[in-house]
Amino acid sequence: MSKDILNHELVPSHVILSESEIKKVFKDLDFEIEHLPKIKTDDPVVKAIDAKKGDILEITRDSPTAGTFVTYRLVEG
């Protein structure tokens, strides 16, 4: 029996950002995309959402102490 990893309660939301979303998120930041934390192409969630090397993922977690926490990862090979 196969389980959908994306529906597991411990797996936060992962979304591949479009080029326009990337520009919007990072436009006012003095930040190089290459310096984002990395996530591997063989990560189970990366595979499940069909993310490719070079994609930027927006990961949204719900936290009892921090509320909603959003972070970004660069997919690398």
PDB file of N, H, CA, C and O in Angstrom:
ATOM      1  N   MET A   1       0.838  -1.190   0.000  1.00  0.00           N
ATOM      2  CA  MET A   1       0.000   0.000   0.000  1.00  0.00           C
ATOM      3  C   MET A   1       0.881   1.251   0.000  1.00  0.00           C
ATOM      4  O   MET A   1       1.691   1.439   0.908  1.00  0.00           O
ATOM      5  N   SER A   2       0.731   2.075  -0.978  1.00  0.00           N
ATOM      6  H   SER A   2       0.073   1.922  -1.716  1.00  0.00           H
ATOM      7  CA  SER A   2       1.522   3.284  -1.138  1.00  0.00           C
ATOM      8  C   SER A   2       0.856   4.452  -0.411  1.00  0.00           C
ATOM      9  O   SER A   2      -0.365   4.608  -0.441  1.00  0.00           O
ATOM     10  N   LYS A   3       1.685   5.269   0.242  1.00  0.00           N
ATOM     11  H   LYS A   3       2.677   5.143   0.267  1.00  0.00           H
ATOM     12  CA  LYS A   3       1.161   6.448   0.933  1.00  0.00           C
ATOM     13  C   LYS A   3       1.660   7.703   0.237  1.00  0.00           C
ATOM     14  O   LYS A   3       2.778   7.745  -0.276  1.00  0.00           O
ATOM     15  N   ASP A   4       0.815   8.719   0.228  1.00  0.00           N
ATOM     16  H   ASP A   4      -0.093   8.685   0.645  1.00  0.00           H
ATOM     17  CA  ASP A   4       1.187   9.993  -0.369  1.00  0.00           C
ATOM     18  C   ASP A   4       1.923  10.818   0.681  1.00  0.00           C
ATOM     19  O   ASP A   4       1.319  11.284   1.647  1.00  0.00           O
ATOM     20  N   ILE A   5       3.225  10.995   0.488  1.00  0.00           N
ATOM     21  H   ILE A   5       3.716  10.617  -0.297  1.00  0.00           H
ATOM     22  CA  ILE A   5       4.053  11.713   1.449  1.00  0.00           C
ATOM     23  C   ILE A   5       3.559  13.144   1.669  1.00  0.00           C
ATOM     24  O   ILE A   5       3.727  13.693   2.758  1.00  0.00           O
ATOM     25  N   LEU A   6       2.955  13.748   0.650  1.00  0.00           N
ATOM     26  H   LEU A   6       2.818  13.302  -0.234  1.00  0.00           H
ATOM     27  CA  LEU A   6       2.501  15.133   0.753  1.00  0.00           C
ATOM     28  C   LEU A   6       1.333  15.293   1.724  1.00  0.00           C
ATOM     29  O   LEU A   6       1.062  16.400   2.190  1.00  0.00           O
ATOM     30  N   ASN A   7       0.650  14.209   2.028  1.00  0.00           N
ATOM     31  H   ASN A   7       0.870  13.310   1.650  1.00  0.00           H
ATOM     32  CA  ASN A   7      -0.480  14.268   2.952  1.00  0.00           C
ATOM     33  C   ASN A   7      -0.105  13.869   4.374  1.00  0.00           C
ATOM     34  O   ASN A   7      -0.969  13.831   5.250  1.00  0.00           O
ATOM     35  N   HIS A   8       1.159  13.575   4.616  1.00  0.00           N
ATOM     36  H   HIS A   8       1.862  13.606   3.905  1.00  0.00           H
ATOM     37  CA  HIS A   8       1.586  13.199   5.963  1.00  0.00           C
ATOM     38  C   HIS A   8       1.587  14.426   6.866  1.00  0.00           C
ATOM     39  O   HIS A   8       2.006  15.506   6.451  1.00  0.00           O
ATOM     40  N   GLU A   9       1.123  14.262   8.088  1.00  0.00           N
ATOM     41  H   GLU A   9       0.782  13.385   8.425  1.00  0.00           H
ATOM     42  CA  GLU A   9       0.979  15.399   9.010  1.00  0.00           C
ATOM     43  C   GLU A   9       2.302  16.070   9.366  1.00  0.00           C
ATOM     44  O   GLU A   9       2.302  17.234   9.769  1.00  0.00           O
ATOM     45  N   LEU A  10       3.414  15.381   9.232  1.00  0.00           N
ATOM     46  H   LEU A  10       3.414  14.436   8.905  1.00  0.00           H
ATOM     47  CA  LEU A  10       4.708  15.965   9.570  1.00  0.00           C
ATOM     48  C   LEU A  10       5.422  16.610   8.389  1.00  0.00           C
ATOM     49  O   LEU A  10       6.489  17.200   8.560  1.00  0.00           O
ATOM     50  N   VAL A  11       4.848  16.506   7.198  1.00  0.00           N
ATOM     51  H   VAL A  11       3.981  16.027   7.059  1.00  0.00           H
ATOM     52  CA  VAL A  11       5.467  17.092   6.003  1.00  0.00           C
ATOM     53  C   VAL A  11       4.826  18.449   5.729  1.00  0.00           C
ATOM     54  O   VAL A  11       3.630  18.524   5.447  1.00  0.00           O
ATOM     55  N   PRO A  12       5.621  19.532   5.809  1.00  0.00           N
ATOM     56  CA  PRO A  12       5.053  20.857   5.545  1.00  0.00           C
ATOM     57  C   PRO A  12       4.759  21.046   4.062  1.00  0.00           C
ATOM     58  O   PRO A  12       5.191  20.257   3.221  1.00  0.00           O
ATOM     59  N   SER A  13       4.023  22.095   3.762  1.00  0.00           N
ATOM     60  H   SER A  13       3.673  22.736   4.445  1.00  0.00           H
ATOM     61  CA  SER A  13       3.689  22.433   2.377  1.00  0.00           C
ATOM     62  C   SER A  13       4.949  22.840   1.619  1.00  0.00           C
ATOM     63  O   SER A  13       5.724  23.669   2.095  1.00  0.00           O
ATOM     64  N   HIS A  14       5.152  22.253   0.438  1.00  0.00           N
ATOM     65  H   HIS A  14       4.522  21.579   0.051  1.00  0.00           H
ATOM     66  CA  HIS A  14       6.260  22.593  -0.458  1.00  0.00           C
ATOM     67  C   HIS A  14       5.662  23.050  -1.783  1.00  0.00           C
ATOM     68  O   HIS A  14       4.864  22.332  -2.386  1.00  0.00           O
ATOM     69  N   VAL A  15       6.046  24.251  -2.242  1.00  0.00           N
ATOM     70  H   VAL A  15       6.693  24.835  -1.752  1.00  0.00           H
ATOM     71  CA  VAL A  15       5.526  24.788  -3.495  1.00  0.00           C
ATOM     72  C   VAL A  15       6.700  25.278  -4.336  1.00  0.00           C
ATOM     73  O   VAL A  15       7.594  25.957  -3.832  1.00  0.00           O
ATOM     74  N   ILE A  16       6.690  24.926  -5.623  1.00  0.00           N
ATOM     75  H   ILE A  16       5.963  24.374  -6.033  1.00  0.00           H
ATOM     76  CA  ILE A  16       7.706  25.418  -6.553  1.00  0.00           C
ATOM     77  C   ILE A  16       7.307  26.832  -6.960  1.00  0.00           C
ATOM     78  O   ILE A  16       6.195  27.056  -7.440  1.00  0.00           O
ATOM     79  N   LEU A  17       8.219  27.786  -6.766  1.00  0.00           N
ATOM     80  H   LEU A  17       9.122  27.605  -6.376  1.00  0.00           H
ATOM     81  CA  LEU A  17       7.927  29.173  -7.128  1.00  0.00           C
ATOM     82  C   LEU A  17       8.136  29.408  -8.625  1.00  0.00           C
ATOM     83  O   LEU A  17       9.057  28.863  -9.234  1.00  0.00           O
ATOM     84  N   SER A  18       7.258  30.231  -9.199  1.00  0.00           N
ATOM     85  H   SER A  18       6.510  30.674  -8.704  1.00  0.00           H
ATOM     86  CA  SER A  18       7.419  30.648 -10.589  1.00  0.00           C
ATOM     87  C   SER A  18       8.457  31.762 -10.637  1.00  0.00           C
ATOM     88  O   SER A  18       8.841  32.302  -9.600  1.00  0.00           O
ATOM     89  N   GLU A  19       8.910  32.105 -11.837  1.00  0.00           N
ATOM     90  H   GLU A  19       8.598  31.667 -12.679  1.00  0.00           H
ATOM     91  CA  GLU A  19       9.886  33.194 -11.986  1.00  0.00           C
ATOM     92  C   GLU A  19       9.345  34.504 -11.411  1.00  0.00           C
ATOM     93  O   GLU A  19      10.077  35.242 -10.752  1.00  0.00           O
ATOM     94  N   SER A  20       8.067  34.795 -11.660  1.00  0.00           N
ATOM     95  H   SER A  20       7.472  34.196 -12.196  1.00  0.00           H
ATOM     96  CA  SER A  20       7.489  36.049 -11.148  1.00  0.00           C
ATOM     97  C   SER A  20       7.399  36.026  -9.618  1.00  0.00           C
ATOM     98  O   SER A  20       7.606  37.051  -8.969  1.00  0.00           O
ATOM     99  N   GLU A  21       7.096  34.870  -9.050  1.00  0.00           N
ATOM    100  H   GLU A  21       6.928  34.037  -9.578  1.00  0.00           H
ATOM    101  CA  GLU A  21       7.042  34.764  -7.587  1.00  0.00           C
ATOM    102  C   GLU A  21       8.437  34.934  -6.977  1.00  0.00           C
ATOM    103  O   GLU A  21       8.585  35.550  -5.922  1.00  0.00           O
ATOM    104  N   ILE A  22       9.444  34.391  -7.637  1.00  0.00           N
ATOM    105  H   ILE A  22       9.324  33.890  -8.494  1.00  0.00           H
ATOM    106  CA  ILE A  22      10.827  34.532  -7.166  1.00  0.00           C
ATOM    107  C   ILE A  22      11.218  36.002  -7.153  1.00  0.00           C
ATOM    108  O   ILE A  22      11.789  36.489  -6.177  1.00  0.00           O
ATOM    109  N   LYS A  23      10.908  36.714  -8.241  1.00  0.00           N
ATOM    110  H   LYS A  23      10.444  36.319  -9.033  1.00  0.00           H
ATOM    111  CA  LYS A  23      11.234  38.144  -8.317  1.00  0.00           C
ATOM    112  C   LYS A  23      10.518  38.917  -7.219  1.00  0.00           C
ATOM    113  O   LYS A  23      11.111  39.795  -6.593  1.00  0.00           O
ATOM    114  N   LYS A  24       9.264  38.604  -6.982  1.00  0.00           N
ATOM    115  H   LYS A  24       8.782  37.891  -7.491  1.00  0.00           H
ATOM    116  CA  LYS A  24       8.476  39.298  -5.962  1.00  0.00           C
ATOM    117  C   LYS A  24       9.046  39.053  -4.562  1.00  0.00           C
ATOM    118  O   LYS A  24       9.184  39.989  -3.774  1.00  0.00           O
ATOM    119  N   VAL A  25       9.370  37.814  -4.259  1.00  0.00           N
ATOM    120  H   VAL A  25       9.258  37.054  -4.899  1.00  0.00           H
ATOM    121  CA  VAL A  25       9.867  37.455  -2.925  1.00  0.00           C
ATOM    122  C   VAL A  25      11.241  38.063  -2.651  1.00  0.00           C
ATOM    123  O   VAL A  25      11.493  38.553  -1.551  1.00  0.00           O
ATOM    124  N   PHE A  26      12.122  38.034  -3.637  1.00  0.00           N
ATOM    125  H   PHE A  26      11.917  37.636  -4.531  1.00  0.00           H
ATOM    126  CA  PHE A  26      13.513  38.417  -3.410  1.00  0.00           C
ATOM    127  C   PHE A  26      13.879  39.810  -3.936  1.00  0.00           C
ATOM    128  O   PHE A  26      15.041  40.206  -3.843  1.00  0.00           O
ATOM    129  N   LYS A  27      12.911  40.565  -4.487  1.00  0.00           N
ATOM    130  H   LYS A  27      11.967  40.243  -4.563  1.00  0.00           H
ATOM    131  CA  LYS A  27      13.229  41.840  -5.139  1.00  0.00           C
ATOM    132  C   LYS A  27      13.866  42.873  -4.215  1.00  0.00           C
ATOM    133  O   LYS A  27      14.752  43.611  -4.646  1.00  0.00           O
ATOM    134  N   ASP A  28      13.444  42.944  -2.974  1.00  0.00           N
ATOM    135  H   ASP A  28      12.724  42.345  -2.624  1.00  0.00           H
ATOM    136  CA  ASP A  28      13.956  43.968  -2.069  1.00  0.00           C
ATOM    137  C   ASP A  28      15.079  43.457  -1.169  1.00  0.00           C
ATOM    138  O   ASP A  28      15.509  44.153  -0.248  1.00  0.00           O
ATOM    139  N   LEU A  29      15.540  42.266  -1.432  1.00  0.00           N
ATOM    140  H   LEU A  29      15.191  41.701  -2.179  1.00  0.00           H
ATOM    141  CA  LEU A  29      16.581  41.675  -0.599  1.00  0.00           C
ATOM    142  C   LEU A  29      17.923  41.714  -1.310  1.00  0.00           C
ATOM    143  O   LEU A  29      18.012  41.437  -2.506  1.00  0.00           O
ATOM    144  N   ASP A  30      18.949  42.053  -0.578  1.00  0.00           N
ATOM    145  H   ASP A  30      18.877  42.277   0.394  1.00  0.00           H
ATOM    146  CA  ASP A  30      20.313  42.006  -1.112  1.00  0.00           C
ATOM    147  C   ASP A  30      20.827  40.598  -0.839  1.00  0.00           C
ATOM    148  O   ASP A  30      21.570  40.354   0.112  1.00  0.00           O
ATOM    149  N   PHE A  31      20.402  39.677  -1.712  1.00  0.00           N
ATOM    150  H   PHE A  31      19.799  39.876  -2.484  1.00  0.00           H
ATOM    151  CA  PHE A  31      20.599  38.269  -1.427  1.00  0.00           C
ATOM    152  C   PHE A  31      20.776  37.508  -2.732  1.00  0.00           C
ATOM    153  O   PHE A  31      20.030  37.720  -3.689  1.00  0.00           O
ATOM    154  N   GLU A  32      21.753  36.632  -2.767  1.00  0.00           N
ATOM    155  H   GLU A  32      22.359  36.460  -1.990  1.00  0.00           H
ATOM    156  CA  GLU A  32      21.975  35.794  -3.946  1.00  0.00           C
ATOM    157  C   GLU A  32      21.210  34.477  -3.784  1.00  0.00           C
ATOM    158  O   GLU A  32      21.315  33.809  -2.755  1.00  0.00           O
ATOM    159  N   ILE A  33      20.456  34.124  -4.795  1.00  0.00           N
ATOM    160  H   ILE A  33      20.371  34.666  -5.630  1.00  0.00           H
ATOM    161  CA  ILE A  33      19.658  32.892  -4.768  1.00  0.00           C
ATOM    162  C   ILE A  33      20.542  31.676  -4.442  1.00  0.00           C
ATOM    163  O   ILE A  33      20.110  30.759  -3.744  1.00  0.00           O
ATOM    164  N   GLU A  34      21.763  31.680  -4.945  1.00  0.00           N
ATOM    165  H   GLU A  34      22.114  32.426  -5.512  1.00  0.00           H
ATOM    166  CA  GLU A  34      22.668  30.539  -4.738  1.00  0.00           C
ATOM    167  C   GLU A  34      22.999  30.327  -3.265  1.00  0.00           C
ATOM    168  O   GLU A  34      23.476  29.257  -2.889  1.00  0.00           O
ATOM    169  N   HIS A  35      22.752  31.335  -2.426  1.00  0.00           N
ATOM    170  H   HIS A  35      22.365  32.205  -2.732  1.00  0.00           H
ATOM    171  CA  HIS A  35      23.061  31.218  -0.999  1.00  0.00           C
ATOM    172  C   HIS A  35      21.910  30.649  -0.177  1.00  0.00           C
ATOM    173  O   HIS A  35      22.033  30.491   1.037  1.00  0.00           O
ATOM    174  N   LEU A  36      20.794  30.340  -0.831  1.00  0.00           N
ATOM    175  H   LEU A  36      20.694  30.467  -1.817  1.00  0.00           H
ATOM    176  CA  LEU A  36      19.687  29.709  -0.119  1.00  0.00           C
ATOM    177  C   LEU A  36      20.115  28.340   0.393  1.00  0.00           C
ATOM    178  O   LEU A  36      20.982  27.698  -0.202  1.00  0.00           O
ATOM    179  N   PRO A  37      19.510  27.887   1.498  1.00  0.00           N
ATOM    180  CA  PRO A  37      19.749  26.499   1.912  1.00  0.00           C
ATOM    181  C   PRO A  37      19.338  25.566   0.781  1.00  0.00           C
ATOM    182  O   PRO A  37      18.441  25.888   0.002  1.00  0.00           O
ATOM    183  N   LYS A  38      19.981  24.430   0.691  1.00  0.00           N
ATOM    184  H   LYS A  38      20.710  24.168   1.323  1.00  0.00           H
ATOM    185  CA  LYS A  38      19.754  23.497  -0.418  1.00  0.00           C
ATOM    186  C   LYS A  38      18.838  22.342  -0.001  1.00  0.00           C
ATOM    187  O   LYS A  38      18.723  22.001   1.176  1.00  0.00           O
ATOM    188  N   ILE A  39      18.203  21.766  -0.996  1.00  0.00           N
ATOM    189  H   ILE A  39      18.297  22.043  -1.953  1.00  0.00           H
ATOM    190  CA  ILE A  39      17.447  20.529  -0.842  1.00  0.00           C
ATOM    191  C   ILE A  39      17.782  19.668  -2.062  1.00  0.00           C
ATOM    192  O   ILE A  39      17.808  20.171  -3.185  1.00  0.00           O
ATOM    193  N   LYS A  40      18.033  18.409  -1.855  1.00  0.00           N
ATOM    194  H   LYS A  40      18.012  18.000  -0.942  1.00  0.00           H
ATOM    195  CA  LYS A  40      18.490  17.514  -2.922  1.00  0.00           C
ATOM    196  C   LYS A  40      17.352  17.062  -3.839  1.00  0.00           C
ATOM    197  O   LYS A  40      16.197  16.965  -3.425  1.00  0.00           O
ATOM    198  N   THR A  41      17.707  16.793  -5.078  1.00  0.00           N
ATOM    199  H   THR A  41      18.646  16.872  -5.414  1.00  0.00           H
ATOM    200  CA  THR A  41      16.718  16.312  -6.053  1.00  0.00           C
ATOM    201  C   THR A  41      16.177  14.936  -5.677  1.00  0.00           C
ATOM    202  O   THR A  41      15.103  14.551  -6.139  1.00  0.00           O
ATOM    203  N   ASP A  42      16.905  14.189  -4.844  1.00  0.00           N
ATOM    204  H   ASP A  42      17.777  14.502  -4.468  1.00  0.00           H
ATOM    205  CA  ASP A  42      16.420  12.866  -4.443  1.00  0.00           C
ATOM    206  C   ASP A  42      15.610  12.894  -3.142  1.00  0.00           C
ATOM    207  O   ASP A  42      15.233  11.842  -2.625  1.00  0.00           O
ATOM    208  N   ASP A  43      15.342  14.092  -2.614  1.00  0.00           N
ATOM    209  H   ASP A  43      15.648  14.946  -3.034  1.00  0.00           H
ATOM    210  CA  ASP A  43      14.469  14.209  -1.443  1.00  0.00           C
ATOM    211  C   ASP A  43      13.073  13.713  -1.842  1.00  0.00           C
ATOM    212  O   ASP A  43      12.589  14.057  -2.920  1.00  0.00           O
ATOM    213  N   PRO A  44      12.424  12.916  -0.996  1.00  0.00           N
ATOM    214  CA  PRO A  44      11.113  12.365  -1.354  1.00  0.00           C
ATOM    215  C   PRO A  44      10.065  13.414  -1.722  1.00  0.00           C
ATOM    216  O   PRO A  44       9.272  13.185  -2.635  1.00  0.00           O
ATOM    217  N   VAL A  45      10.042  14.558  -1.036  1.00  0.00           N
ATOM    218  H   VAL A  45      10.686  14.744  -0.294  1.00  0.00           H
ATOM    219  CA  VAL A  45       9.058  15.590  -1.370  1.00  0.00           C
ATOM    220  C   VAL A  45       9.412  16.246  -2.699  1.00  0.00           C
ATOM    221  O   VAL A  45       8.520  16.536  -3.496  1.00  0.00           O
ATOM    222  N   VAL A  46      10.682  16.484  -2.950  1.00  0.00           N
ATOM    223  H   VAL A  46      11.407  16.248  -2.303  1.00  0.00           H
ATOM    224  CA  VAL A  46      11.117  17.069  -4.227  1.00  0.00           C
ATOM    225  C   VAL A  46      10.663  16.163  -5.373  1.00  0.00           C
ATOM    226  O   VAL A  46      10.161  16.642  -6.389  1.00  0.00           O
ATOM    227  N   LYS A  47      10.842  14.870  -5.203  1.00  0.00           N
ATOM    228  H   LYS A  47      11.250  14.481  -4.378  1.00  0.00           H
ATOM    229  CA  LYS A  47      10.385  13.920  -6.223  1.00  0.00           C
ATOM    230  C   LYS A  47       8.867  13.960  -6.371  1.00  0.00           C
ATOM    231  O   LYS A  47       8.346  13.937  -7.486  1.00  0.00           O
ATOM    232  N   ALA A  48       8.161  14.020  -5.242  1.00  0.00           N
ATOM    233  H   ALA A  48       8.584  14.039  -4.336  1.00  0.00           H
ATOM    234  CA  ALA A  48       6.694  13.971  -5.265  1.00  0.00           C
ATOM    235  C   ALA A  48       6.087  15.172  -5.973  1.00  0.00           C
ATOM    236  O   ALA A  48       5.041  15.046  -6.609  1.00  0.00           O
ATOM    237  N   ILE A  49       6.733  16.351  -5.874  1.00  0.00           N
ATOM    238  H   ILE A  49       7.583  16.453  -5.358  1.00  0.00           H
ATOM    239  CA  ILE A  49       6.191  17.546  -6.533  1.00  0.00           C
ATOM    240  C   ILE A  49       6.851  17.806  -7.880  1.00  0.00           C
ATOM    241  O   ILE A  49       6.558  18.799  -8.544  1.00  0.00           O
ATOM    242  N   ASP A  50       7.741  16.907  -8.273  1.00  0.00           N
ATOM    243  H   ASP A  50       7.979  16.100  -7.733  1.00  0.00           H
ATOM    244  CA  ASP A  50       8.422  16.972  -9.571  1.00  0.00           C
ATOM    245  C   ASP A  50       9.268  18.240  -9.724  1.00  0.00           C
ATOM    246  O   ASP A  50       9.313  18.846 -10.794  1.00  0.00           O
ATOM    247  N   ALA A  51       9.937  18.627  -8.632  1.00  0.00           N
ATOM    248  H   ALA A  51       9.900  18.134  -7.763  1.00  0.00           H
ATOM    249  CA  ALA A  51      10.835  19.783  -8.684  1.00  0.00           C
ATOM    250  C   ALA A  51      12.131  19.382  -9.381  1.00  0.00           C
ATOM    251  O   ALA A  51      12.551  18.226  -9.319  1.00  0.00           O
ATOM    252  N   LYS A  52      12.745  20.333 -10.032  1.00  0.00           N
ATOM    253  H   LYS A  52      12.404  21.271 -10.082  1.00  0.00           H
ATOM    254  CA  LYS A  52      13.977  20.098 -10.792  1.00  0.00           C
ATOM    255  C   LYS A  52      15.120  20.931 -10.228  1.00  0.00           C
ATOM    256  O   LYS A  52      14.896  21.903  -9.506  1.00  0.00           O
ATOM    257  N   LYS A  53      16.340  20.544 -10.562  1.00  0.00           N
ATOM    258  H   LYS A  53      16.522  19.754 -11.148  1.00  0.00           H
ATOM    259  CA  LYS A  53      17.520  21.296 -10.155  1.00  0.00           C
ATOM    260  C   LYS A  53      17.360  22.753 -10.591  1.00  0.00           C
ATOM    261  O   LYS A  53      17.015  23.033 -11.739  1.00  0.00           O
ATOM    262  N   GLY A  54      17.615  23.678  -9.657  1.00  0.00           N
ATOM    263  H   GLY A  54      17.896  23.450  -8.724  1.00  0.00           H
ATOM    264  CA  GLY A  54      17.485  25.099  -9.942  1.00  0.00           C
ATOM    265  C   GLY A  54      16.159  25.698  -9.502  1.00  0.00           C
ATOM    266  O   GLY A  54      16.038  26.919  -9.403  1.00  0.00           O
ATOM    267  N   ASP A  55      15.151  24.852  -9.233  1.00  0.00           N
ATOM    268  H   ASP A  55      15.249  23.860  -9.313  1.00  0.00           H
ATOM    269  CA  ASP A  55      13.869  25.357  -8.734  1.00  0.00           C
ATOM    270  C   ASP A  55      14.043  25.903  -7.315  1.00  0.00           C
ATOM    271  O   ASP A  55      14.920  25.465  -6.571  1.00  0.00           O
ATOM    272  N   ILE A  56      13.204  26.850  -6.964  1.00  0.00           N
ATOM    273  H   ILE A  56      12.492  27.205  -7.569  1.00  0.00           H
ATOM    274  CA  ILE A  56      13.173  27.353  -5.598  1.00  0.00           C
ATOM    275  C   ILE A  56      11.848  26.924  -4.994  1.00  0.00           C
ATOM    276  O   ILE A  56      10.780  27.141  -5.566  1.00  0.00           O
ATOM    277  N   LEU A  57      11.945  26.307  -3.814  1.00  0.00           N
ATOM    278  H   LEU A  57      12.813  26.131  -3.349  1.00  0.00           H
ATOM    279  CA  LEU A  57      10.757  25.840  -3.118  1.00  0.00           C
ATOM    280  C   LEU A  57      10.424  26.773  -1.971  1.00  0.00           C
ATOM    281  O   LEU A  57      11.310  27.227  -1.247  1.00  0.00           O
ATOM    282  N   GLU A  58       9.150  27.052  -1.811  1.00  0.00           N
ATOM    283  H   GLU A  58       8.430  26.683  -2.399  1.00  0.00           H
ATOM    284  CA  GLU A  58       8.654  27.766  -0.639  1.00  0.00           C
ATOM    285  C   GLU A  58       8.072  26.702   0.287  1.00  0.00           C
ATOM    286  O   GLU A  58       7.162  25.964  -0.093  1.00  0.00           O
ATOM    287  N   ILE A  59       8.602  26.632   1.494  1.00  0.00           N
ATOM    288  H   ILE A  59       9.341  27.232   1.802  1.00  0.00           H
ATOM    289  CA  ILE A  59       8.173  25.627   2.460  1.00  0.00           C
ATOM    290  C   ILE A  59       7.479  26.355   3.608  1.00  0.00           C
ATOM    291  O   ILE A  59       8.064  27.229   4.247  1.00  0.00           O
ATOM    292  N   THR A  60       6.234  25.985   3.857  1.00  0.00           N
ATOM    293  H   THR A  60       5.759  25.275   3.338  1.00  0.00           H
ATOM    294  CA  THR A  60       5.432  26.648   4.885  1.00  0.00           C
ATOM    295  C   THR A  60       5.110  25.649   5.989  1.00  0.00           C
ATOM    296  O   THR A  60       4.503  24.604   5.756  1.00  0.00           O
ATOM    297  N   ARG A  61       5.537  26.004   7.195  1.00  0.00           N
ATOM    298  H   ARG A  61       6.030  26.853   7.384  1.00  0.00           H
ATOM    299  CA  ARG A  61       5.300  25.164   8.362  1.00  0.00           C
ATOM    300  C   ARG A  61       4.398  25.905   9.351  1.00  0.00           C
ATOM    301  O   ARG A  61       4.488  27.124   9.495  1.00  0.00           O
ATOM    302  N   ASP A  62       3.542  25.165  10.020  1.00  0.00           N
ATOM    303  H   ASP A  62       3.469  24.175   9.903  1.00  0.00           H
ATOM    304  CA  ASP A  62       2.766  25.720  11.121  1.00  0.00           C
ATOM    305  C   ASP A  62       3.482  25.348  12.412  1.00  0.00           C
ATOM    306  O   ASP A  62       3.840  24.190  12.629  1.00  0.00           O
ATOM    307  N   SER A  63       3.683  26.347  13.263  1.00  0.00           N
ATOM    308  H   SER A  63       3.392  27.287  13.087  1.00  0.00           H
ATOM    309  CA  SER A  63       4.408  26.144  14.507  1.00  0.00           C
ATOM    310  C   SER A  63       3.584  26.683  15.669  1.00  0.00           C
ATOM    311  O   SER A  63       3.034  27.781  15.581  1.00  0.00           O
ATOM    312  N   PRO A  64       3.494  25.929  16.750  1.00  0.00           N
ATOM    313  CA  PRO A  64       2.738  26.419  17.905  1.00  0.00           C
ATOM    314  C   PRO A  64       3.372  27.662  18.530  1.00  0.00           C
ATOM    315  O   PRO A  64       2.675  28.449  19.172  1.00  0.00           O
ATOM    316  N   THR A  65       4.665  27.848  18.356  1.00  0.00           N
ATOM    317  H   THR A  65       5.230  27.209  17.835  1.00  0.00           H
ATOM    318  CA  THR A  65       5.336  29.007  18.947  1.00  0.00           C
ATOM    319  C   THR A  65       5.551  30.142  17.960  1.00  0.00           C
ATOM    320  O   THR A  65       5.484  31.309  18.347  1.00  0.00           O
ATOM    321  N   ALA A  66       5.806  29.830  16.697  1.00  0.00           N
ATOM    322  H   ALA A  66       5.860  28.882  16.383  1.00  0.00           H
ATOM    323  CA  ALA A  66       6.114  30.860  15.707  1.00  0.00           C
ATOM    324  C   ALA A  66       4.937  31.182  14.787  1.00  0.00           C
ATOM    325  O   ALA A  66       5.039  32.078  13.949  1.00  0.00           O
ATOM    326  N   GLY A  67       3.841  30.473  14.930  1.00  0.00           N
ATOM    327  H   GLY A  67       3.758  29.745  15.610  1.00  0.00           H
ATOM    328  CA  GLY A  67       2.720  30.650  13.999  1.00  0.00           C
ATOM    329  C   GLY A  67       3.060  29.996  12.677  1.00  0.00           C
ATOM    330  O   GLY A  67       3.509  28.850  12.650  1.00  0.00           O
ATOM    331  N   THR A  68       2.854  30.702  11.584  1.00  0.00           N
ATOM    332  H   THR A  68       2.489  31.632  11.605  1.00  0.00           H
ATOM    333  CA  THR A  68       3.209  30.188  10.265  1.00  0.00           C
ATOM    334  C   THR A  68       4.613  30.659   9.929  1.00  0.00           C
ATOM    335  O   THR A  68       4.916  31.850  10.003  1.00  0.00           O
ATOM    336  N   PHE A  69       5.469  29.711   9.557  1.00  0.00           N
ATOM    337  H   PHE A  69       5.223  28.744   9.497  1.00  0.00           H
ATOM    338  CA  PHE A  69       6.874  30.001   9.268  1.00  0.00           C
ATOM    339  C   PHE A  69       7.155  29.602   7.828  1.00  0.00           C
ATOM    340  O   PHE A  69       6.919  28.458   7.442  1.00  0.00           O
ATOM    341  N   VAL A  70       7.663  30.552   7.023  1.00  0.00           N
ATOM    342  H   VAL A  70       7.855  31.482   7.337  1.00  0.00           H
ATOM    343  CA  VAL A  70       7.959  30.290   5.618  1.00  0.00           C
ATOM    344  C   VAL A  70       9.455  30.336   5.416  1.00  0.00           C
ATOM    345  O   VAL A  70      10.132  31.244   5.899  1.00  0.00           O
ATOM    346  N   THR A  71       9.969  29.352   4.698  1.00  0.00           N
ATOM    347  H   THR A  71       9.420  28.615   4.305  1.00  0.00           H
ATOM    348  CA  THR A  71      11.392  29.303   4.368  1.00  0.00           C
ATOM    349  C   THR A  71      11.526  28.905   2.895  1.00  0.00           C
ATOM    350  O   THR A  71      10.570  28.438   2.275  1.00  0.00           O
ATOM    351  N   TYR A  72      12.717  29.099   2.357  1.00  0.00           N
ATOM    352  H   TYR A  72      13.493  29.478   2.861  1.00  0.00           H
ATOM    353  CA  TYR A  72      12.957  28.819   0.941  1.00  0.00           C
ATOM    354  C   TYR A  72      14.157  27.908   0.803  1.00  0.00           C
ATOM    355  O   TYR A  72      15.104  27.995   1.585  1.00  0.00           O
ATOM    356  N   ARG A  73      14.120  27.026  -0.198  1.00  0.00           N
ATOM    357  H   ARG A  73      13.351  26.955  -0.833  1.00  0.00           H
ATOM    358  CA  ARG A  73      15.223  26.104  -0.478  1.00  0.00           C
ATOM    359  C   ARG A  73      15.470  26.081  -1.975  1.00  0.00           C
ATOM    360  O   ARG A  73      14.539  26.172  -2.775  1.00  0.00           O
ATOM    361  N   LEU A  74      16.735  25.958  -2.340  1.00  0.00           N
ATOM    362  H   LEU A  74      17.492  25.884  -1.691  1.00  0.00           H
ATOM    363  CA  LEU A  74      17.151  25.814  -3.727  1.00  0.00           C
ATOM    364  C   LEU A  74      17.380  24.334  -4.001  1.00  0.00           C
ATOM    365  O   LEU A  74      18.132  23.671  -3.287  1.00  0.00           O
ATOM    366  N   VAL A  75      16.729  23.824  -5.036  1.00  0.00           N
ATOM    367  H   VAL A  75      16.118  24.362  -5.616  1.00  0.00           H
ATOM    368  CA  VAL A  75      16.892  22.404  -5.383  1.00  0.00           C
ATOM    369  C   VAL A  75      18.221  22.236  -6.090  1.00  0.00           C
ATOM    370  O   VAL A  75      18.514  22.937  -7.059  1.00  0.00           O
ATOM    371  N   GLU A  76      19.023  21.305  -5.603  1.00  0.00           N
ATOM    372  H   GLU A  76      18.785  20.735  -4.816  1.00  0.00           H
ATOM    373  CA  GLU A  76      20.316  21.012  -6.221  1.00  0.00           C
ATOM    374  C   GLU A  76      20.446  19.522  -6.460  1.00  0.00           C
ATOM    375  O   GLU A  76      19.815  18.706  -5.788  1.00  0.00           O
ATOM    376  N   GLY A  77      21.284  19.185  -7.439  1.00  0.00           N
ATOM    377  H   GLY A  77      21.796  19.848  -7.985  1.00  0.00           H
ATOM    378  CA  GLY A  77      21.491  17.790  -7.836  1.00  0.00           C
ATOM    379  C   GLY A  77      22.279  17.026  -6.907  1.00  0.00           C
ATOM    380  O   GLY A  77      22.521  15.840  -7.132  1.00  0.00           O
TER     381      GLY A  77
END
